[in-house]
Amino acid sequence: GPGWAGQGPGWARGPGGEEIHFTTGEGFEGIDLEDLLGGAFGRRRRGATGRGWGPVPGADHEAELPLTVEEAYRGGRRTITIPGPGGGRTLQVNVPPGVTDGQRIRLAGQGSAGSDGARAGDLYLIARIADHPRYRLEGRDIHVRLPLTPSEAALGATVAVDTPGGEAKVKVPPGTSSGRRLRLRGQGMPSPRGRPGDLLAEARIMVPPTLGDEERRLYEQLARISAFNPRSPS
């Protein structure tokens, strides 16, 4: 129609044969016909499939990866099952040593399949470290309780403490009270990049539930000669 040349109102046919009315009258000056038809032309250009969208990448997925503190410390290969149709999928996962709670592990191409040859999505495993009766994690730092006898705390000692990486030696200064934290630098969770965490051993002074005759005599003697009063104002 005459409007195709931009000389007033007219009709045009879009890519699908539909009739589109347009005008260059007041209020529409400067509008390009391609702007009006761009959506239709764009859909035609985006792909050659019947849907008109072209290849679509697969979706990413997330799943939780339960770990003990020891498994997170050591890392290594784990076999996991991802729920899904037909009983799900079984995957081998390489867990890096020192993974922290909430850290994501990416498995490239293990998400949903793409369409028309597009790449598959990724699977992200979120590490969830279970509570432990002896260890408490804060980032890469490991907190443990360090039981001490009264004599070890008063006189000082070097004692063994269990860690997820094995036995470590802690030097207890003389005069250590319950609640004091002794830091072993670099003895916490390992790190693939950068400095490992620390081990923080919290002193807990323990007394025997029952005393032998000689032990009682010595404790009574100590009580008589000691002027220490832990309840006096400092």
C-alpha positions as CSV (number, residue, x, y, z in Angstrom):
1,G,0.0,0.0,0.0
2,P,1.1,3.7,-0.2
3,G,2.0,3.7,3.5
4,W,5.0,1.3,2.8
5,A,7.0,4.3,1.5
6,G,6.2,6.3,4.7
7,Q,3.9,8.8,3.0
8,G,0.8,8.5,5.2
9,P,-1.3,5.7,6.7
10,G,-1.3,2.3,5.0
11,W,-1.0,-1.4,5.4
12,A,1.9,-3.8,5.3
13,R,2.2,-7.5,5.5
14,G,4.3,-9.1,8.2
15,P,6.5,-12.3,7.8
16,G,3.5,-14.5,8.6
17,G,1.2,-12.8,6.1
18,E,-0.7,-10.8,8.7
19,E,-1.8,-7.3,7.8
20,I,-0.4,-4.6,10.0
21,H,-1.8,-1.0,9.8
22,F,0.6,1.8,10.5
23,T,0.7,5.6,10.3
24,T,3.3,8.4,10.3
25,G,0.8,10.9,11.6
26,E,1.2,13.2,14.6
27,G,2.4,11.3,17.6
28,F,4.0,8.5,15.6
29,E,6.8,10.4,13.8
30,G,10.1,8.6,13.9
31,I,8.7,5.1,14.5
32,D,10.5,2.6,12.3
33,L,8.5,-0.1,10.7
34,E,11.2,-2.6,11.8
35,D,10.4,-1.5,15.5
36,L,6.8,-2.5,14.9
37,L,7.6,-5.8,13.2
38,G,10.9,-6.5,15.0
39,G,9.3,-9.2,17.3
40,A,8.0,-11.1,14.4
41,F,11.2,-10.8,12.3
42,G,13.3,-11.6,15.4
43,R,11.4,-14.8,16.1
44,R,12.0,-15.8,12.5
45,R,15.8,-15.2,12.8
46,R,16.3,-16.9,16.2
47,G,16.2,-20.4,15.0
48,A,15.2,-22.9,12.5
49,T,13.2,-25.3,14.7
50,G,9.5,-25.6,14.7
51,R,9.2,-23.7,17.9
52,G,11.1,-20.8,16.5
53,W,13.4,-20.5,19.6
54,G,16.4,-22.4,18.6
55,P,18.6,-24.6,20.9
56,V,17.9,-24.1,24.6
57,P,20.6,-24.9,27.2
58,G,19.7,-27.3,30.0
59,A,18.7,-26.0,33.4
60,D,21.1,-26.0,36.4
61,H,20.1,-28.0,39.5
62,E,21.1,-28.1,43.2
63,A,21.3,-31.0,45.7
64,E,22.6,-31.3,49.2
65,L,25.8,-33.3,49.9
66,P,25.8,-34.6,53.5
67,L,29.2,-35.0,55.1
68,T,30.8,-35.8,58.4
69,V,33.5,-33.5,59.8
70,E,36.1,-36.2,59.1
71,E,34.9,-36.6,55.4
72,A,34.9,-32.8,54.9
73,Y,38.5,-32.7,56.4
74,R,39.9,-35.5,54.3
75,G,37.9,-35.1,51.1
76,G,38.0,-37.9,48.5
77,R,35.6,-39.6,46.2
78,R,32.0,-40.1,47.3
79,T,29.2,-42.0,45.6
80,I,25.8,-40.1,45.7
81,T,22.4,-40.8,44.3
82,I,20.4,-37.9,42.8
83,P,16.6,-38.5,43.0
84,G,14.8,-38.5,39.7
85,P,12.7,-40.5,37.3
86,G,13.5,-44.2,37.2
87,G,15.2,-44.2,40.6
88,G,17.5,-41.3,39.9
89,R,21.2,-41.2,39.0
90,T,24.3,-42.4,40.8
91,L,27.4,-40.1,40.5
92,Q,31.0,-40.2,41.6
93,V,31.9,-36.9,43.3
94,N,35.5,-35.7,44.1
95,V,35.1,-33.8,47.3
96,P,38.1,-31.4,47.9
97,P,39.8,-31.6,51.3
98,G,38.7,-28.9,53.7
99,V,35.2,-28.3,52.2
100,T,33.2,-26.0,54.4
101,D,29.5,-26.1,55.3
102,G,27.4,-24.4,52.5
103,Q,30.3,-24.6,50.0
104,R,29.1,-25.5,46.5
105,I,30.7,-28.1,44.3
106,R,30.0,-27.8,40.6
107,L,29.5,-30.9,38.4
108,A,29.6,-29.5,34.8
109,G,27.1,-31.0,32.5
110,Q,25.2,-33.0,35.1
111,G,22.1,-30.9,35.1
112,S,19.1,-31.1,32.7
113,A,19.9,-32.0,29.1
114,G,19.7,-29.1,26.6
115,S,17.5,-29.2,23.5
116,D,18.5,-29.3,19.8
117,G,22.2,-30.0,20.7
118,A,22.6,-27.2,23.3
119,R,24.8,-27.8,26.3
120,A,23.5,-29.5,29.4
121,G,23.1,-27.6,32.6
122,D,25.3,-28.0,35.7
123,L,24.6,-29.7,39.0
124,Y,25.7,-27.9,42.2
125,L,26.2,-29.9,45.3
126,I,25.9,-27.9,48.5
127,A,28.0,-29.4,51.4
128,R,26.1,-29.9,54.6
129,I,28.4,-30.9,57.5
130,A,26.7,-32.8,60.3
131,D,27.0,-31.9,63.9
132,H,29.8,-33.7,65.7
133,P,30.0,-34.7,69.4
134,R,33.6,-33.5,69.8
135,Y,34.3,-30.9,67.0
136,R,32.6,-27.6,66.3
137,L,33.4,-25.8,63.1
138,E,33.5,-22.0,62.5
139,G,34.5,-21.6,58.9
140,R,37.9,-23.5,58.7
141,D,38.6,-23.2,62.4
142,I,37.9,-26.4,64.5
143,H,36.9,-26.0,68.2
144,V,37.5,-28.9,70.6
145,R,37.2,-29.4,74.3
146,L,40.5,-30.2,76.1
147,P,39.9,-32.1,79.4
148,L,42.7,-31.4,82.0
149,T,43.4,-32.7,85.5
150,P,43.8,-30.1,88.2
151,S,47.6,-30.7,88.4
152,E,48.0,-30.4,84.5
153,A,46.1,-27.1,84.6
154,A,48.0,-25.8,87.6
155,L,51.5,-27.0,86.7
156,G,51.3,-27.0,82.9
157,A,51.7,-30.0,80.6
158,T,51.8,-31.2,77.1
159,V,48.7,-33.3,76.3
160,A,47.3,-35.1,73.3
161,V,44.0,-34.0,71.7
162,D,42.1,-35.8,68.9
163,T,41.5,-33.8,65.7
164,P,39.8,-34.9,62.4
165,G,43.4,-35.2,61.0
166,G,44.7,-37.3,63.9
167,E,46.3,-36.7,67.2
168,A,47.9,-33.3,68.0
169,K,49.9,-32.2,70.9
170,V,48.8,-29.1,72.9
171,K,51.1,-27.3,75.3
172,V,49.2,-26.2,78.3
173,P,50.7,-23.2,80.2
174,P,50.9,-23.3,84.0
175,G,47.9,-21.7,85.7
176,T,45.4,-22.6,82.9
177,S,41.7,-22.2,84.0
178,S,38.6,-23.7,82.4
179,G,37.5,-21.8,79.4
180,R,40.9,-20.7,78.3
181,R,41.4,-21.4,74.5
182,L,44.7,-22.7,73.3
183,R,45.3,-22.1,69.6
184,L,47.2,-24.4,67.3
185,R,47.8,-22.5,64.1
186,G,47.3,-24.3,60.8
187,Q,45.8,-27.4,62.6
188,G,42.2,-26.7,61.5
189,M,40.4,-27.5,58.2
190,P,42.8,-27.6,55.2
191,S,42.3,-25.2,52.3
192,P,42.8,-25.9,48.6
193,R,43.8,-22.3,48.2
194,G,45.4,-20.2,51.0
195,R,46.0,-20.8,54.7
196,P,44.3,-23.6,56.6
197,G,42.2,-22.9,59.6
198,D,43.3,-23.2,63.3
199,L,42.5,-25.7,66.0
200,L,41.2,-24.0,69.2
201,A,41.3,-26.3,72.3
202,E,39.2,-25.1,75.2
203,A,40.5,-26.1,78.6
204,R,38.0,-28.0,80.8
205,I,39.4,-28.9,84.3
206,M,38.0,-32.3,85.4
207,V,38.3,-33.9,88.9
208,P,38.0,-37.6,89.6
209,P,34.5,-38.7,90.6
210,T,35.9,-40.7,93.5
211,L,39.2,-40.3,95.5
212,G,41.5,-42.9,96.8
213,D,42.8,-42.6,100.4
214,E,46.1,-41.1,99.4
215,E,44.5,-38.8,96.9
216,R,42.1,-37.5,99.5
217,R,44.9,-36.9,102.0
218,L,46.9,-34.9,99.5
219,Y,43.9,-32.8,98.4
220,E,43.1,-32.1,102.1
221,Q,46.7,-31.1,102.6
222,L,46.6,-28.8,99.6
223,A,43.3,-27.3,100.8
224,R,45.0,-26.4,104.1
225,I,48.1,-24.7,102.7
226,S,46.6,-23.1,99.6
227,A,45.5,-19.4,99.8
228,F,43.9,-19.4,96.4
229,N,40.2,-18.4,96.4
230,P,38.6,-18.4,92.9
231,R,35.5,-16.6,94.2
232,S,37.3,-13.6,95.6
233,P,37.0,-10.3,93.6
234,S,40.0,-9.7,91.4
